[in-house]
Amino acid sequence: MEIFTEKMVNQIKIIEKLLNQLEKDLNHLNKPSKLDNVSELVERVGKITTVLKTTLDLEKGGNIAKNLLHLYNHIQYAAQRIKEHEDYSAVKSAHKVVKEINEGWSKLSTAAA
């Protein structure tokens, strides 16, 4: 019996790639003094989290989807703080959040493969 359909596996891979890029961008934003492209990274972080939020099914996903929504909102908040106030104080926690989400997706991706 197949647990994951091919479509689900493809969606997992796309989400995993987005989360990996998000983690890289947030990691770079942890060192803003060494960056020339802060605004580009902040924009990409915002766009990626918006896309990730659209993948959530809040009705069928239950608490997991709701918790992910809160985490994605926190990541977007960190990006907004940089964009509007040049405040990097939330980046470290946003990076930690996405790193933990990535670990979970990595396990799911391995199970789906």
N, C-alpha and C positions, 0 to 999 in steps of 0.2 A: 504494500500500500504506500503510495506516494504522499508524503506529508506536504512538501513544497512543490507547487507547480512551476513550470519553466518561467512563467510570467512573474511569479513571486520571487524566484531566484534572481531574475534580471532587476527587479525593483530593489531588492536587498543590495545588489552590487552597486546600483546607482546611488542609493542612500549612503552606502559605505564610502564611496568615492567622495561624495559631498562632505561627509563628516571628516574624512581624512584631510581634505583641503581646508576645512574650517579649523581643524586642530592646528595645521601648519600656520595659517594666517594669525590665529590667536597667539601662537607661540612667538611669531615675529613681533606682534604688537606688545608682547611682554618686554621687548627691548626697543622702545620707540626712539631712543637717541641715535640708534644706528640705522634708522629707516629714512628713505627718501619718499616712499610711496604709502604713507600712512593713510591718506584719504582713499586711495585705491583699495587698500586692504579692508578698511572700515566699510566701504561700499560693498565689497564682495562678501564680507561677513554678514551684512544685513540681507543681501540677496539670497545667500545660501540658507540662512535661517528662515527666511520667508518661504522658500521652496520646501524646506523640511517640514515646516508647519502645515503646508498644504497636503502633505502625505498622511497626516494624522486623521484617523476616523474616531472622533470623540464619542460617538454612540457605541460603536462595536469595540473600540479599543479600551474602554473602561478607564480604570485608574492609571494604567500605563500610559495611554495616550494623553490623559490630562496632566500627568507628571512631566511627560516629555514637552508638552506645550509650555508649562511653567519654566522648564529648563531652557527651552529655545527663547522664551521671552527674556530670560535673564541674560542670555548671550547677546540678544539684540539691544538690551539695555546697556550693556558694557560698550557696545559699538556706538550707540547714541551718545553716551557720556564722552567718548573720545571726540566724536564729530562736533558736538555742540559746546563742550567745555574743556576740551583737551585734558580730560580727567581719565587717567589710566587705572584708577584704583580697582575697578571691577574686572579687569582683564584677567588677572591671575585666577580668580574663582571661575570665570567663564571658561578659561582654558582647562581647568581641572574638571569642570562639568563635561565638556565635550570629550575629554580624554576618557572619562569613565563611560560615557555613552558609546564611544568607539570600541572600547573593550567588550561591551555587551553585543554590539553589532558584529564584531569580529567573530565572536562565539556563534552567533546566529548564522552568519555567512558560512562558517565552517560546517555547521550542522546541515545547512541547506545544500552544500556542495556534495 
